[in-house]
Amino acid sequence: MHLRRATLPLTLVVGVAALAIGAYAFGRTKGPTASWVRDMTFDGYGRQRVIYHVDQPAGLFNGRFRHLLQVAQNHVEAVGVENLDLRIVLQGDGVDLLMWAKGNAAAERAIDRLKAEGVKFEVCRNTLIVRRLDPDRDLYGVKREDVIRAAVGEIAALEQQGFRYIKP
């Protein structure tokens, strides 16, 4: 009986939280965008060399990883394949992106598209060793040339080459 009394408030809290998340997601869309916004044109951005440093966990419903893939695709489209050298450096919990993607058709397609557009996904060797991950077994689409010695060393070396650091 005591367990049932304790479970009811917890169930109510979880239910209310789920409804709040759903209401937030639905409430964000108001209607079509104004045509003047859609029809805007801009000058090009020029050549960009960019590092995305990913070392955080996926978040609720893998939202951070979904967002990262969308931001990267938006970046490619905004700057143009021919003008962008983008490296996504995965370290620590960020490597989970490729664990989540393995077997997830939508994530695999998004990653494959980005790779086809020249985006490089670089995986920290130290993370693989510490977390005992086998890229062939545990991660999506990792080849030998995708594994870097150390994420922090790679980021510093890329910055010395003129890359700009972004934490999406």
FENNORUR-V392793 format. One record per helix or strand. SS is the DSSP state (h for helix, s for strand). FROM is the first residue (numbers start at 1). TO is the last residue. If there is no record, write none. Layout:
<<SS;FROM;TO> <SS;FROM;TO>>
//
This chain:
<<h;2;27> <h;35;38> <s;48;54> <h;60;79> <h;81;83> <s;84;90> <h;92;101> <h;105;116> <s;120;124> <h;125;130> <h;135;138> <h;144;146> <s;147;148> <h;151;160> <s;164;166>>
//
